[in-house]
C-alpha cells in the first residue's frame, strides 16, 4: 500500500513536469494488485474437479446434513394417515378392555344377590318337559318361592313361551309349580309368548302396564342377570337381580364360563340400544 502511494505521488510529479510517457498505466497497477488478491484467497478450500467452489454469501443459510422439516414431513405419513393409525391403536386398546369389563360385570352380577322389597318378582323361563320344570328352571322357581315367602313383592310374573310340539309354555309350567307350593294364583301374571330374554322382558312390560310397577326383582341364573337388568332398565324399570342358588350350572365351572361368554356377546350386541 505504501509503495502504491509512492507510485501515485511520483506519477503526479511526472504529470506536472510534462513527462506523461513515463506515467505507469492504471491498468497495469490494477493488474499488479490482482496476484496479491489471489494470494489472499488461496487459503480457501481447494477447487473441486468440476470447477472452483464458491463460498456461501455472508449471512446466508447454512446447509446441514439432516433433512429439513419440510423434507421430513414429506417422508412421514400424511395427516389423514396419522389419524387413521391413531384410531386403529385406540380401538386395539379399548375393544379388548371393554370386553374384559363387560365379562367382569357379568361375573360380578352373578355373585351379587340384590334381594329387597320391590313391586314384582320376575322369573325368567328355562327348559320344561311337558309341564315339568328342568333342574335349571326348578332352581329359579325355588329361589322365587323363598323371596315370595319373605314378603318382598305383592306379585310374581312368570315368563317364557314354548317350543313347537310342547303342550305347556314355560310360564304355565312355572305358574303350576308356584301354586302347588302355596302361591295364590291371583298374584301370578303371565308372559307366555317370549322366545328369548328380550321378547320376554318386553312382554313383562306389557303385562305390568297399568299396575304402577316400577321396581323389579329378577330371578334367574347369575350369569343371566346383568343382561336382563339392562333390558329392564331400557324398558323403564328399576331392576335388581337375585341368582338361583341351587342351579346345576355351578359358579366358576366351565359350563358357567361358556354362558358368561355368550352373555358378554349378547350385551355387546345390544350396547347401542342400551347407550343410545
Secondary structure, DSSP 8 states (H G I E B T S, - for coil): -HHHHHHHHHHHHHHHTT-GGGS--HHHHHHHHHHHHHHHGGGS---BTTB------TT-----SS--HHHHHHHS--HHHHHHHHHHHHHHHHHHHHHHHHHHHHHHHHT-------SEEEE----EETTEE-HHHHHHHHHHHHHHHTT--S-EEEE----TT-SS-HHHHHHHHHHHTT--GGGEEEE---SSHHHHHHHHHHHTTTTT--EEEEEE-HHHHHHHHHHHHHTT-EEEEEE-TT-SS-TTSHHHHHHHHHHHHHHHHHHHHHH-
